[in-house]
């Protein structure tokens, strides 16, 4: 797996959490809900497009949805490669964070 950015990781997790409701605006809302950060649509679209091009997600159109937009809405779902990347990231985070504890006394480095 090539290294994914934090934003790409957040997008993959948002798509996983949203399931069949994952499209650009709901992905933006899901990331805001979990991180408190509001990203512009364009800031999400570029990495989302990269994830699609690199096979982590696949885009599809659902014309059965009743949206007011005249253009079809592009929905996203994780591919096997996307799920594998998330599993690898989760395992890597577990290993990297294992044994971590912040110093509790004033003598630790800092300000």
DAFEN-V604915 format. One record per helix or strand. SS is the DSSP state (@ for helix, = for strand). FROM is the first residue (numbers start at 1). TO is the last residue. If there is no record, write none. Layout:
SS,FROM,TO  SS,FROM,TO
This chain:
@,6,21  =,23,23  @,24,35  @,41,53  =,57,61  =,74,78  @,80,97
